[in-house]
Amino acid sequence: MSGKKKNNAITAVPFYRQSFGGDEYREIKDTIQSGWVTTGKKTKMLEEAIAGYLGSKYTIATNSCTSAMHLLLSASGIKAGDEVVTTPYTFASTSEAILYTGAKPVYVDIDYETLNLTPEATAQKIGRKTRALLPVHIAGFPLDMTSFSKLARSKKVKLFDDAAHAIGTSYKGKKIGSIGDGSAFSFYATKNLTTGEGGMVSTQNKRFAEKIRLLSLHGMSKGAWKRYSAGGSWRYDISELGYKYNMSDLVASLGLAQFKKFDSFQKKRTTAAARYIDNLSNFDAIKLPTVPNIASGSTHAWHLFLMRLRLDRLKIDRDQFIEEIKKYNIGISVHFIPLFYQSYYATRFKLTPKQFPNADLAFQEVITLPLYPDIKRAEIDYVCDAVGQICKKYRR
Ligand SMILES: Cc1ncc(COP(=O)(O)O)c(C=O)c1O
C-alpha cells in the first residue's frame, strides 16, 4: 500500500501503511537463523521491553488482544453465571473474551464526547452478579482510571481494561497498562505497535501473572516451553485446562524491531493528529476528537483519528460522505459498528440502538481518517482539502 503521486501532487492516500525496514528484516532473520522460532528468548525480550516501557511489573505475550482479555477474565475465575460490564462501542473481541468464559456481557452506553465508558454510567449497571469491568480506551483516549479504580474497589469487582488502542496512552503521568487489575494490548497489523498478530497482558499482581502464563500455554508447568531445548526437561505437568495463546519468537522479533522505533512512531502520530486538528478546525460541519488534558499528564495514543460530522449542518449523511471521500481515493474506515447493529449480539442480548443513544449517534457521525507514523504532511493536507470541499458542497 502506498500513496500515489503524480507530478508531486498527491492523488490518493491509503488507510494504512506499515513502517517496516531493515531492522525488521534483520531481527526476523536473526530469529530464523537461531533455529528457535516458537516462544523463547525473543518473546521474553519483548515482554521485558514493554514491561519497562509501561512501568509494569508483569507482562505476558499472547497471540492476540482477544486471547489476552480471555486470559485476564478466566485467570480471575470468571465463569458462567457471572456478569462483566462493558461497552457496545468496540470491536466484537471485547465481548467475545467475556463470552468465552461463559459470563454475560452487560452493556453500558458511552459518553457522547469521548466515546469511552464513564464510571458514573458503568456504576448503574453493576449488580449482584458483576465480577469485573472491561471498558475500552477508544482510539487511544484514556479512560478515567482514577474513578474506575475507585468504583471497582468500592464494588469489589476487578478492573480490566481493553487497551488494544492504548499502547502509548498515559493517564495522569502513568502509562495505561500499569493501572488497574490487568490490561490487554493488541499488536494487530494496524496497531501502534505491531507483531502482525499478537497481544500482551500487563498486571501488577505476581500470582495472577503466573496463573495467566500457565493458562496461556495449555496449563503446562513452568518452563515447559523450554522442553525441546538443551537446557529444558521433557517432563511437564498439566495442572489446569489451558489455552494455546502463546506468542512465538518469530512474531516477537517483528515487535522488538518495531518497539525500538516506538517513541518516534508515537511522536509522528501525535504530530499528524495535530495537523489534522489544525486543518479540520476550519470546517464548521466537522467535530474534532476530544483531546486529553496534557497538563494533567494524560496523553492520547492516536491509534485512530475519529473525525465526526455535524449532521445538522450537512445535507448528506455519513455513508454518503464516505462515498464522496472515496472519489478522492482516500482510504477510510468506521470505528465502530456498535454491537447492537451486529446480528449475533442484537439477537442474543436483545440489544437495540434506542438503548444506547450516545453510541448510536456517534456511530452515525464517525469516519476514521488515515493515520500512521509515515503519513506525509501533504497527504494529511490532501485528506483535509477533500473533507473541506465535501463540507462546502453539501453544507446546509
Ligand atoms: C477495541 C479492540 N479490542 C480488541 C481488539 C482485538 O485485538 P486482536 O486482534 O489483537 O485480538 C481490537 C482489534 O481491532 C479492538 O479494536
The ligand as a Tripos MOL2 file, in Angstrom:
@<TRIPOS>MOLECULE
LIG
   16    16     1     0     0
SMALL
NO_CHARGES

@<TRIPOS>ATOM
      1 C1        -11.0730   -2.2370   20.9000 C.3       1 LIG1
      2 C2        -10.4730   -3.5180   20.4330 C.ar      1 LIG1
      3 N1        -10.3380   -4.5300   21.3020 N.ar      1 LIG1
      4 C3         -9.7820   -5.6960   20.9370 C.ar      1 LIG1
      5 C4         -9.3380   -5.9090   19.6590 C.ar      1 LIG1
      6 C5         -8.7700   -7.2360   19.3070 C.3       1 LIG1
      7 O1         -7.4200   -7.2320   19.0650 O.3       1 LIG1
      8 P1         -6.7360   -8.5380   18.4720 P.3       1 LIG1
      9 O2         -7.0000   -8.5530   17.0130 O.co2     1 LIG1
     10 O3         -5.2790   -8.3790   18.7930 O.co2     1 LIG1
     11 O4         -7.3180   -9.7110   19.1680 O.co2     1 LIG1
     12 C6         -9.4360   -4.8870   18.7130 C.ar      1 LIG1
     13 C7         -8.9390   -5.1120   17.3520 C.2       1 LIG1
     14 O5         -9.0640   -4.4030   16.4410 O.2       1 LIG1
     15 C8        -10.0270   -3.6670   19.1010 C.ar      1 LIG1
     16 O6        -10.1590   -2.6570   18.2290 O.3       1 LIG1
@<TRIPOS>BOND
     1     1     2 1
     2     2     3 ar
     3     2    15 ar
     4     3     4 ar
     5     4     5 ar
     6     5     6 1
     7     5    12 ar
     8     6     7 1
     9     7     8 1
    10     8     9 2
    11     8    10 1
    12     8    11 1
    13    12    13 1
    14    12    15 ar
    15    13    14 2
    16    15    16 1
@<TRIPOS>SUBSTRUCTURE
     1 LIG1         1 GROUP 0 **** ****
